[in-house]
Amino acid sequence: MRFKERVPALPGRSGKSSASILAMGLAATVLAGCTQTGPVNPFADMPDSVTTEPVMNARSCRKPEYPAQALAAKVEGTVTVAFLVRADGTVREAVVRKTSGNASLDEAARAALAKCRFQPGTVNGAPKEQWTETDYVWRADEAAKS
């Protein structure tokens, strides 16, 4: 089937030129309409990654031992310790993020809790090395009871 030209030819031009001009104008109109819409994001309907944090298994390690001098002086405080937990649940690194105000309490908590095992954190269900942190509260009256 052959396309039948319906556009009158411009003076001094053949019919093919007029059709070409019409086709270019139509293409420009269509393309102009496309540029007015936003780009399509193929990932828009996909959920964000699901991440879970590591969870300490408190039964896997011993309670930090109260440093004798701190206990005798009834020094108390709360230390925040951060852990880099491997995908297998062991601690790769432990650092004091916020001090209790006493270096011996901080180090005793960091050293003891670094031996704990963790349920590893995950990203989209797969175990992944991640940081987590916990607070350890030192209370002299509770230590004296045990």
C-alpha positions as CSV (number, residue, x, y, z in Angstrom):
1,M,0.0,0.0,0.0
2,R,1.3,3.4,-0.9
3,F,1.0,6.6,1.2
4,K,-1.2,9.1,-0.5
5,E,0.0,12.6,0.0
6,R,-2.8,14.9,1.3
7,V,-0.6,17.9,2.0
8,P,-0.4,20.4,-0.9
9,A,3.0,21.0,-2.2
10,L,4.6,24.3,-1.3
11,P,5.3,26.6,-4.3
12,G,8.6,25.6,-6.0
13,R,8.9,22.4,-4.0
14,S,8.0,18.8,-4.8
15,G,5.4,16.9,-2.8
16,K,8.1,14.8,-1.0
17,S,9.6,17.9,0.5
18,S,6.3,19.0,1.9
19,A,5.7,15.5,3.4
20,S,9.2,15.6,4.9
21,I,8.5,19.0,6.5
22,L,5.2,17.7,7.8
23,A,6.9,14.5,9.2
24,M,9.6,16.6,10.9
25,G,7.0,18.9,12.4
26,L,5.0,16.0,13.6
27,A,8.1,14.4,15.1
28,A,9.0,17.6,16.8
29,T,5.6,17.9,18.3
30,V,5.7,14.3,19.6
31,L,9.2,14.8,21.0
32,A,8.2,18.1,22.6
33,G,5.4,16.3,24.4
34,C,7.8,13.6,25.6
35,T,10.2,16.2,27.1
36,Q,7.4,17.7,29.2
37,T,6.9,14.5,31.2
38,G,9.3,13.4,33.9
39,P,11.7,10.5,33.4
40,V,10.4,7.1,34.4
41,N,12.2,5.5,37.4
42,P,12.1,1.7,36.9
43,F,13.0,1.3,40.6
44,A,10.2,3.4,41.9
45,D,8.0,0.4,42.9
46,M,10.9,-1.6,44.4
47,P,11.1,-1.5,48.2
48,D,14.1,0.1,49.8
49,S,16.6,-2.3,51.2
50,V,15.6,-3.9,54.5
51,T,18.2,-3.6,57.1
52,T,18.3,-5.1,60.6
53,E,20.9,-4.2,63.3
54,P,23.0,-6.7,65.1
55,V,21.6,-7.9,68.4
56,M,23.8,-8.9,71.4
57,N,23.3,-12.3,72.9
58,A,24.0,-11.4,76.5
59,R,24.2,-15.1,77.5
60,S,27.2,-15.5,75.3
61,C,29.6,-13.4,77.4
62,R,30.3,-12.7,81.1
63,K,29.1,-9.6,82.8
64,P,31.9,-7.0,83.0
65,E,33.8,-7.1,86.3
66,Y,33.6,-3.9,88.4
67,P,37.1,-2.6,88.8
68,A,38.1,-2.9,92.4
69,Q,39.3,0.7,92.9
70,A,36.2,2.1,91.2
71,L,33.9,-0.1,93.4
72,A,35.8,0.9,96.6
73,A,35.3,4.6,95.6
74,K,31.7,3.9,94.6
75,V,32.3,5.3,91.2
76,E,29.3,4.9,88.9
77,G,28.4,5.8,85.4
78,T,27.1,4.8,82.0
79,V,29.4,4.0,79.1
80,T,28.4,3.7,75.5
81,V,30.3,1.0,73.6
82,A,30.1,0.6,69.8
83,F,30.8,-2.7,68.1
84,L,31.7,-3.6,64.6
85,V,30.0,-7.0,64.3
86,R,31.1,-9.4,61.5
87,A,28.6,-11.3,59.4
88,D,29.3,-14.4,61.6
89,G,28.3,-12.6,64.8
90,T,31.7,-12.1,66.3
91,V,33.1,-8.6,67.2
92,R,35.7,-7.2,64.9
93,E,36.2,-4.0,66.8
94,A,34.9,-2.4,70.0
95,V,35.3,1.3,70.9
96,V,34.0,3.6,73.6
97,R,31.7,6.1,72.1
98,K,30.7,7.9,75.2
99,T,32.6,7.7,78.5
100,S,31.2,7.0,81.9
101,G,33.6,9.5,83.2
102,N,36.0,6.8,84.5
103,A,38.6,5.2,82.3
104,S,38.7,1.9,84.3
105,L,34.9,1.5,84.0
106,D,35.0,2.3,80.3
107,E,37.8,-0.2,79.5
108,A,36.3,-3.0,81.7
109,A,32.9,-2.7,79.8
110,R,34.6,-2.5,76.4
111,A,36.9,-5.5,77.0
112,A,34.2,-7.7,78.4
113,L,31.4,-6.9,76.0
114,A,33.7,-7.3,73.0
115,K,33.7,-11.0,73.8
116,C,30.0,-11.3,73.3
117,R,28.4,-13.0,70.3
118,F,25.8,-11.2,68.3
119,Q,22.9,-12.1,66.0
120,P,24.5,-10.4,62.9
121,G,22.8,-7.5,61.2
122,T,21.3,-8.1,57.8
123,V,20.7,-6.3,54.5
124,N,17.9,-7.8,52.5
125,G,18.1,-11.0,54.6
126,A,21.8,-11.5,54.1
127,P,24.2,-11.2,57.1
128,K,26.3,-8.1,56.8
129,E,29.1,-6.6,58.8
130,Q,27.6,-3.6,60.7
131,W,28.1,-1.2,63.6
132,T,25.9,-1.2,66.6
133,E,26.2,0.2,70.1
134,T,25.0,-0.4,73.6
135,D,25.0,1.3,77.0
136,Y,26.4,-0.4,80.0
137,V,25.4,1.1,83.4
138,W,27.8,0.7,86.3
139,R,26.0,0.8,89.8
140,A,28.2,0.3,92.9
141,D,25.2,-0.8,95.0
142,E,24.3,-3.6,92.6
143,A,27.9,-4.8,92.4
144,A,28.2,-4.9,96.1
145,K,25.2,-7.3,96.3
146,S,26.7,-9.9,94.0
